[in-house]
Amino acid sequence: MSINIDQLSAVELVALNHHIIERLKMLESLEVHKSMMQFHPGCAGKLRLPQQWAPVWNHYEVQPQEPHRGQR
């Protein structure tokens, strides 16, 4: 399937982008669900993250924690 994006307006491109991101989230959710369904309590196993796992729609930023009162 191919989509010609050359004729789309900025608003249409943004809407398409949002639709693509939602689709990617849904596909990732289905993969996670499928992986969870393969889990059997009591069985030994390893935790492995998928190689392709890299959320492109979220930006993770670590904020420095402020010390608790009384700590330096």
Steps between C-alpha positions, in 0.01 A plus 500: 500500500636840412375845594591808304565762767617767257150643464410499870473823696681558827182426695449174310863400556469561875178296509671220308794514741268465799324208332834328432614549860175358638534201267858439616389517864222251432738260322746521790216437744398189304858370509517559877168321546618208287820482704304507827278217378811282462578547871430202723532552876755266653707459184859620501583766246693810412388858449586608148401827338429490127792621289280745311356654819560870473196722560522779247192685619616565857787709628639379827681754708655436840441779745753544783346422836504765768650388830256434782478758773780453751729335239781675322 
